């Protein structure tokens, strides 16, 4: 490792990882989802998988929707309890969404909770961001969210009950360098949520979002175990990033009975980053 008279050696990846401050190892989410059916998109990994486990742990029957059938099935098999489903679903393709939702309804007869967690990010300076990256980000994060919410929402409206929770982001509230498409897509999710909450609230369906800061999933750790990550960590008033379990706790609150009067809201789980 090279050094200069005026600079310290750059930290190694292991040193960066060690400097990421841990959050709580386990949270008690509270509440019961016994008898409820929940659909979680992007549920095979990361935040979505933590949410699926949290819902199953509280008694829900969970349908894990993810783009790969094998990953969806494996994630469903790993959940506590029985009767869970793993279903392939590409949220950017209407036929795929329709087939997946129809399959869940055929197997369970109902959907009480929808968690939209499928998402992608493409990072580049705004002037260099390719059209394909822009289109893909909006297609998954915003249009895909709308496709699934429409398909599931129609059933919820007919049943007169539903809880829709979408994972937005702190990037929906502030500009973040290199995140033009991601910020735009997540801000769009907030706008979509407000309209759905307005239209569906009187019909028994609440619609809300959760906006996390950086979350220490496997992908989050690898992406932020660097100098930029450590600087960003210090910008957060609580002094650390979030854990997947903390995001799951927020989702379970909004999806539960105790949040019946919470509608069209965004719960920021960002350690206070966006208050600056």
VENCORUR-V890069 format. One record per residue. N is the residue number from 1. SS is DSSP state (a for helix, b for strand, c for the rest). PSI is psi in radians with two decimals (999 if undefined). Layout:
n->{N,N}
ss->{SS,SS}
psi->{PSI,PSI}
//
This chain:
n->{1,2,3,4,5,6,7,8,9,10,11,12,13,14,15,16,17,18,19,20,21,22,23,24,25,26,27,28,29,30,31,32,33,34,35,36,37,38,39,40,41,42,43,44,45,46,47,48,49,50,51,52,53,54,55,56,57,58,59,60,61,62,63,64,65,66,67,68,69,70,71,72,73,74,75,76,77,78,79,80,81,82,83,84,85,86,87,88,89,90,91,92,93,94,95,96,97,98,99,100,101,102,103,104,105,106,107,108,109,110,111,112,113,114,115,116,117,118,119,120,121,122,123,124,125,126,127,128,129,130,131,132,133,134,135,136,137,138,139,140,141,142,143,144,145,146,147,148,149,150,151,152,153,154,155,156,157,158,159,160,161,162,163,164,165,166,167,168,169,170,171,172,173,174,175,176,177,178,179,180,181,182,183,184,185,186,187,188,189,190,191,192,193,194,195,196,197,198,199,200,201,202,203,204,205,206,207,208,209,210,211,212,213,214,215,216,217,218,219,220,221,222,223,224,225,226,227,228,229,230,231,232,233,234,235,236,237,238,239,240,241,242,243,244,245,246,247,248,249,250,251,252,253,254,255,256,257,258,259,260,261,262,263,264,265,266,267,268,269,270,271,272,273,274,275,276}
ss->{c,c,c,b,c,c,b,c,c,c,c,c,a,a,a,a,a,a,a,c,c,c,c,c,c,c,c,c,c,c,c,c,c,c,c,c,b,b,b,b,b,c,c,c,c,a,a,a,a,a,a,a,a,a,a,a,a,c,c,c,b,b,b,b,b,b,c,c,a,a,a,a,a,a,a,a,a,c,c,c,c,c,c,c,b,b,b,b,c,c,c,c,c,a,a,a,a,a,a,a,a,a,a,a,a,a,a,a,c,c,c,c,b,b,b,b,c,c,c,c,c,c,c,b,c,c,c,c,c,c,a,a,a,a,a,a,a,a,a,a,a,a,a,a,a,a,a,a,a,a,a,a,a,a,a,a,a,a,a,c,c,b,b,b,b,b,b,c,c,a,a,a,c,c,c,c,c,c,b,a,a,a,a,a,a,a,a,a,a,a,a,a,a,a,a,a,a,a,a,a,a,a,a,c,b,b,b,b,b,b,b,b,c,c,b,c,c,a,a,a,a,a,a,a,c,c,a,a,a,a,a,a,a,a,a,c,c,c,c,c,c,b,c,a,a,a,a,a,a,a,a,a,a,a,a,c,a,a,a,c,c,c,c,c,c,b,b,b,b,c,c,c,a,a,a,c}
psi->{2.18,2.63,2.87,2.87,-0.47,0.10,2.48,2.73,2.50,2.39,2.62,2.94,-0.65,-0.67,-0.66,-0.83,-0.68,-0.45,-0.20,2.04,2.33,2.69,-2.95,2.54,-0.47,2.47,2.50,1.88,-0.49,2.80,2.75,2.47,0.41,2.30,-0.10,2.62,2.25,2.40,2.27,1.97,2.62,0.48,0.02,-0.24,2.94,-2.42,-0.77,-0.69,-0.68,-0.69,-0.76,-0.77,-0.71,-0.74,-0.80,-0.67,-0.36,0.28,-0.04,2.63,2.13,2.33,2.00,2.02,2.20,2.86,-0.44,2.23,-0.74,-0.70,-0.69,-0.81,-0.76,-0.70,-0.71,-0.70,-0.47,-0.10,2.62,2.56,-2.91,2.93,0.12,2.74,2.52,2.08,2.33,2.38,2.12,1.89,-0.19,-0.08,2.04,-0.76,-0.67,-0.75,-0.82,-0.73,-0.75,-0.81,-0.73,-0.67,-0.72,-0.79,-0.64,-0.63,-0.53,-0.44,-0.05,2.79,2.11,-0.53,2.31,2.21,1.98,1.86,-0.17,2.29,2.76,2.86,2.41,2.10,2.29,2.69,2.54,-0.66,-0.26,-0.12,2.14,2.70,-0.66,-0.70,-0.75,-0.88,-0.75,-0.76,-0.80,-0.62,-0.71,-0.95,-0.64,-1.03,-0.71,-0.72,-0.76,-0.73,-0.88,-0.73,-0.70,-0.86,-0.78,-0.67,-0.62,-0.71,-0.77,-0.75,-0.69,-0.59,-0.33,0.30,2.45,2.69,2.09,2.19,2.18,2.40,1.95,-2.24,2.74,-0.42,-0.18,-0.26,-0.45,2.73,2.37,2.25,2.27,0.08,0.60,-0.91,-0.72,-0.82,-0.76,-0.75,-0.72,-0.57,-0.65,-0.64,-0.69,-0.76,-0.77,-0.77,-0.73,-0.72,-0.78,-0.72,-0.69,-0.78,-0.59,-0.26,-0.78,-0.22,0.27,0.08,2.08,2.59,2.12,2.99,2.79,2.27,1.71,2.79,-2.86,2.35,2.35,1.07,3.08,-0.73,-0.73,-0.71,-0.76,-0.60,-0.51,0.08,1.17,-3.13,-0.71,-0.67,-0.76,-0.64,-0.75,-0.69,-0.69,-0.30,-0.22,2.19,-0.60,-0.19,0.25,2.96,3.03,2.76,2.72,-0.62,-0.56,-0.62,-0.70,-0.67,-0.71,-0.72,-0.77,-0.62,-0.89,-0.47,-0.15,3.08,-0.50,-0.22,0.44,-0.46,0.17,2.00,2.25,0.33,2.76,2.07,1.91,2.06,1.16,0.23,0.22,0.17,-0.72,0.06,-0.17,999}
//
